[in-house]
Amino acid sequence: MKQKKALFYAISNSKSLDEFGKKVEKDNLYVKNAVALVKDQENAWRKLLEELKEFVRLKAPQKIFEIIDLSNQT
């Protein structure tokens, strides 16, 4: 939700498309929003697969979270 708010404020506080584009690039908002979207989707899958006891298929969301967490540390 934090990333969506940041994008909303960038849009609403920009006087032009060019200004908005510069804010998005400066704050890396497009990447942050993409990561947040993937986290939301994989978290939903993880919860469903845990409920269904699909432990083999559960490895994919777990691996994705590992990769995202590693990339956020650098």
N, C-alpha and C positions, 0 to 999 in steps of 0.2 A: 504494500500500500504506500509505503514511503516513496518508492520510485515513481508511482503514478502521480502522487502529489507534486513531486519535483517537476515532472513533465507538464502537469497542469499549470503550475506557477510559471514555468518558462513560456508556455503558450500565452497565458493571460496577461503576463507582464511585458510582452514584446509588442513593439509598435509596428514591426514589419516581419515578413517571413525571413528576411536575411538576419535580423536580430535574433529571431527564434533559433535559426540554424546555428548561429554562433554560440548561443547558450547550450544547445544540445551537444555540440562538439566539445565545447570547453569543459562541461561537466560530465562528459561521456554518458549522457542519459540514454542513448539508444542501446548501448551495451548493458547498462545497469537494468533497463527495463526488460531486455531479452533474458538476462539471467534470472530476474524475478519471475518472469513468465514460466521459464523452464522449471524453476523450483516449485512453483505452484502446481504445475501439471504433474510433475514427478511425485510430489507429496500426495496428491490425490490418488495416483496410481498405487503408490506404496501402501496407503491406508486400505484401499480396496483389496490389493493382493494379500495383505496381512489377514484381513477378514476372511478371505477365501482360502487361506492357508496354501497359497501358491508360492512356495518358498523358492522354487527354481526361477520363476519369472520375476520374483522380488529382487533378484540380483541386479537387474538392469537399473532400476531407480537408485539402488544403493550405490552402484558404481558411478552413476551420473552425479550424485551428491558428493562423492569423494573427489571427483574431478573438479566440480565447481568449488568446493572448499579449498582444494589445492591451488586453483587459479586465483582465488581471492587472497591468498597469503602472499603472493608475489607482488 
